[in-house]
Amino acid sequence: MDKIIIHGGKKLKGEVIISGSKNSTLPILFATLLSDEPSIIKNVPSLADIDTTVEFLNFIGKKTVKKGNTIRTYSSCKYKHIAPYDLVRKMRASVLIMGPLLARLNRVDVSLPGGCTIGARPIDMHLDAFRKLGAEISIEGGYIKTLSKDGLKGAVIDLKFPSVGATENILLSAVLAKGKTTIINVAKEPEIEDLVDVLNKMGAKISGAGTEKIIIDGVDSLRGFTHEVIPDRIEAATYMIAAAITKGDVVLKNVTPKHIEVVSNKLKKSGLCVKENKTSIRVKWVRNLKPQNIKTEVYPGFPTDAQAQWVALMCLLKGHSKVEETIFENRFMYVAELQRFGANIMVNSKVANITGVDKFSGAPVMVSDLRAGAALVLAGLAAEGKTVVSRVYHLDRGYELLEKKLKKLGADIKRVHS
């Protein structure tokens, strides 16, 4: 397995182009199953999860080809209704195959999903929603079997938590249901708005994206589309924190500043110079930063996917800070690895109490999940000496050309094959 070797202590300086959003691309790819017409998706990041999804779609029967940062899907042949374990186990988002296949075939059998080991992340809300739309569900032999004998029918669905995945799956199924579907307490993330934008381009009738209630008027059929994916706000947040932790000066290009406003504001409060333009952000260290407490929340709150990176930064700021995780129950698994650098962190259930230390010392560390891996890379960039990061395949799921982008900013970083 590949490893990343970092010799820390270099201030990051220069420009970095932020890639398209992985978390936006994945549901949009699954949306192509809703139409038999060709579609074009632009600004697609080159990531392991994207490759897995392309493979998945081809297996199901949707001819899908990725060339550079563009994906084209072609006229469909007959779809399979079974999503096997070997494909589903590779990533959590595989469960999004359920919505469109249920809408098109009235049945789908999906292996229980995989993904990062950061908590239970149950899909009960997805299944409850399908039941309300008229589907029957059973679990047999490790497969979720979903059947809608008479087709899906519109319903009122009140989510107990504004789950991004559940919101996406409901959208992907209800667009072709008979009648009106109202989803209450929906996720407000920019990725939801991007998916709704695509579905409306396809001929869907959806309103309310970005608010607490989305209304879907079902249609008989959908057409192909051309769409450019929004920038990845979590990648942007990661590079902003990377500039802060290395006392650098970095300009992020191809960003949507309002999507990461909560991170920008926290960095500003810490003392970092953050200047936003229409599609770029400059992040510059000008003085010693002050620690800031955060609490992860659903959008527009502080993103859980930037929590580990934030903790890495707080560890090197003089004073005390507190980080509360409210989204996932196992998201502090990386703390033991940060402690190998010399971090002073005490975890009590969902809260990490951090006391700043003067410096990090390079260490061999192991990645447990995608965002934890980003935090360990940031710690390595700031540490004195050599850091060796193992299990970097987790990083390949969510960061396009990570070491190349960091190297261009002046980091002493390289990937080695072992």
N, C-alpha and C positions, 0 to 999 in steps of 0.2 A: 504493500500500500504506500501511496505517496506521503511525503512529509514536507512541511514548510520550515525552513531554517531562517531565522531572523537574527541579525546583529543589531541590537537596539541603540537608541540614543540619537538618532537622526531626526531633525525637524522636518516635517513634511511641508513641501512648498511647491506651488504650481497649480495646474488645472487638471480636473478629473471630470470625465463625461459620465454622468449617471445613466445606467442602463434602463431599459423598459422594465416595468413591474412584473415580477414573477407571479405574485398573488393576483394580478389582474389578467395576465396571459392565460393562466390555467383554466379558469371558468369560461373565458372567451373561446378557448380551443374546444371545450366540451359543448359550447353553444353551436358550433358548426354542425353537430349531429342533428340539429333541429331543422336543417334545410338540406335538400338534395342538390342545391346549386353551389357552384364554386365560390370560395371566399379567399380574401387576402388579409393577413394580419402582419402589420409592420412594427418595427421597434421591439422585436422579440429578443429577450436575452438568451445567450447560449449557456444553458444550465442543464444539469443532470435531470432535474424534474421536468423540464421542457422536453428533453429527449425521450423520457419515459412516457410522457403524455402522447407524443407523436407516435411512438411504438404502440401505445394503447389504442389510439384511434385507428391506426392501420389494422390492428388485430380485429377490432369491432367491425370494420368494413368501410371506414371513411378514409379514402386515399389522401394521405397527408405528407407533404414534403417540406422540409426546412432547408433553406439556402441562405447563408449569412444570417441576417437578422429579420428575415421575412419567411413566413409560413404560408403556404398555399394549400387549400383543401379543394378536392375535385369532386365531380359528380359521384354520388354514393352508389354502392352496390347494396345488396341485402345485408342488414346489420345482424350481428350475433347478439343474443340477449344475455350471454353469460360473460362476466368479468372475472377471470381466474385469479387465484391467490398469487401466482408468480408475478403478475403485473400489479395487482392492487397493493401487495405488501411493500412496494418500493416507496410509496408516498401516500400521505394522508388525503390529498385532494382527489384521489381516485374515486372516492365516494360520490363525487360530482357527476359520475357517469350515470347515476341512478335517475336523476331528474329528466334529462333529455331522452334516455331510452324508454323510460316509463311513458313519457309523452308520445313517443313515436311508435313503440311496439306494444304498449299496454302491459309489458312484463319485463322484468330484469332480475337476474340473479348475480349478486355481487359478494365476493369474499369479504370478510371483515377486514377493515382497512389497516394500513401501517402508518409510517411517518416517524417523526421525532418522538423520543421517549421523554416527554416533558409533562406527562399527566394522562389521565384517563381519556379526556376529550371524547366523550360518548356521542353517538349520533342519534340518540333517542329523539331529539327535536326534529331531525330530518324525517324519521319514520312516523312520528306523530302527525307531522304535516301531510305526508303522503296518505295516511289513513283518512284525514279530514277531506282530502281531495278524492277519496273513493277507492283507495288501494287496500288490498289485503296483504298482510305481511306475516311471514313465518321465518324462523331461523333453523336451518337444517344442515348438518355436516360442515359447519363453519361458513355457510353462505346465508346472506340475507335474501330471501325470495319475496319479490314484490309483484303483485298481480292486480291489474285493474280490468276486470272482464268487460265492463261497459264503457271504458274510457274514463278519463279524469273529469271531474266537475268542480267548478269554482266553489270556494268556501272562505269563511273568515278564519284566519289563523293568527292566534295571539301567542307570540314566542315568549317563553318564560325568561329568556336571556337573549340579547341582541347578537346572536351567533352569525358570524360572517358566512360560514359554510352552509348553515341551514337556510339563511336568506337566499344564497345563491342557488341552492338546490330547489327551493320553492319556485324561484323565478324561472329556472330552466324547465320545470315541469308544468307550471300553471299557464305559461304563455299559449299553449295549445289546448288548454282545458276548456270545456264548455262553460260559458258564463263568466262572472266576475269573481276574482279572488282578491281579498284584502288581507295584507300582512301587517300586523300591529307589533310594535316594539322591535322593528327591524334594525339590522346593522346599518350604520351611516357611513361606513368607510368609503374613501374615494374609489376603491376597487369595485364596490357595489355600483356606484354611479357609472363607472366605465363599462361594466357588464350591461347595465340597463341601456346605456347609449348604443351598444352593439345590438341588443335585442330590438330596440326601436328602429335602428337602421334596417333590420331584417323584416320589419313590418309589424312588430309587436305593438301593443297599446298599453304602455306602462307609464304611470305618473307617481311622483312622490319620492323618487330616489334622493337620498341625502336628508330625509326627514324621518320621523318615527313611524310613518305609515306609507306603505306602497300599495297602489291599486293596479291590478292587472285585468284588463278586459281580454278574454281569450279570443284568439283568431284561428282560422281554419288551417293556414299554412304560412310558412316563412320563406324568405328569399336569401340569397347570398349577400355578402357585404365586403367592404374594404374599410379597415380601421387601423389607426396607429395607437398602440398601447401607451398609457400614461407612464411617466417616470416612476422609478421604484423609490418610494419615500423612505423605506427602511435602509436601503443602501445609502441614500443621501444622508440620513441621520448617522449612520455608521462612519461615513467619511468626515462629517462635521465633528464627531467626537474624536476621531483619529487625529484631526488637526489640533484639537484642544489638548489631548493627552501627550502629544509630542511637541507642544508649544510652537506650532507651525502657522502657516499662512496659505490657505487652500481656497481656490475658487471652484465651486461645483457648477458644472454646466448641465443643461437639460434637466432642470428640476422645476417642480411646482411648489413655490415657497409656502403657500397656504396649507399644503398637505402635511407639512412638518412644523407648523407654527408653534406647537406646544414644546417641541424639542428646542427650537430656536430661542424661544422665550426663556426657557430654563438655562440655556447656555449664556444668554445675555445677562441674566440675574447672577450667574456665577462670575461674571466679569469678562467674558469673551466678547470680542468685537465681531458682531454678525451683521452684515449688510446684505439686504435682499433686493434683487431686481426682478423683472418679470419672469425670466427663466434661468436665473443664476443666483447663487448665494456665495458671498465671500466670508470666510471664517478665519479670523486672525487673533492669535494670542498676543496680548500687549502687556499683561501684568499677571501676577499670581491670582489664581482663581479661588473662589470661595465655595465650599461644599453646599449643595442644595438637596433637600429632601424631595423624593418623588413617590407617587402612587400610581401604579399602572391601572389604566381604565380603557374601556372601549372608546373608539374614536368619537369625538375629537380629543379624548384624554391622552395621557402619555402612553405610547405604544408598548405593549409587553415585549414586542420583538426588538426594542431598543434598550430594554432593561439591563441586560447583562453588560452591554457596552458602557452604559452609564455607570454601573457599579465599578467597572475597571477604572474609569476616570476618577470617581469619587475617592478611590483607594489612595490616590496620589495627591489629594488636596488636604492641606493642613486643617484639622478640626474634625468634627463628627457629622455624619449624615445618616439618614434612614431611607431605605427603599422598601416599599410595601408592594407585594405582588398579589393582585386580586383576580387574575385571569386563569392562570394555570397553577396547579398545586405543587409541581416538582420543578419549578423553574430556577431553583438555586443549586442545581446539581453541579454546576461549574465552580462553585465557591472553593471547594477543596483544591482545585487546580490553580485558582488565583492565589491561594495561600502559599503555593509553592514558589511564587514570585516574591513573597514576603508580605502579602496583603493581610490586614487586620480586620477580619469580618466575623461577626457573630450572627448566626441565623437562628431566629426563634419563630418557628412555624412559617408564617407568610411574610415575615419582616427580616430584612438584613440590616444590622447595625454596623456601621463602618467607621473606623478611626483611621484617619489618614496617616500614611507612612512617608518617610523622606524619599525613598526610592524603591524601585523593583530591581531584583537581580534575575537575570535570565535563567530559565529552567526548562527541563523536558516536561511537556504537558500533553494531555490527551483530550480530544474534543468529544463531548457527549451529545451535542445537538447543534443545529445550524447557528443560532445566535450566540450560544456559548462559545462556539469556535471563533466567531468574530471578536468577542471580548478577549479571548486568549491571544489572538493576533495583535490586538491593540495594546495589550499589556506587554507583549514581546517587543513591539515598536518603541515603547517607552522605557523598557528595562535596560540596565547595564549588562553587557555581555551577550551570550548566545542563548537563544531560545529555540527549541525543537518542538514543533507542533505535529502530533500524530493524529491519525484518523481524519484527515482533511477532506475526505469524501463528503462529509457533512457540509462543509463550506461550498463544495461544488454544486450543491443543491440550490444555493441561493445567492451566490456572489459571482458575477461574470468577470473573469480575468482578474481576480483579486490581487494576486501577487504582482502581475504586470502593471496594473494601475498604481499600486503602492510604490513599485520600483520607479515608475515615471515621476512620482512625487518626491523621490529621493531616498526612499527606504532601502536598507540593505537586506533584501529578502529574496529567497529563491526556493523553488520547488525541486525536490529530489525524488527519484523513483527508487524504492527499496524492494 
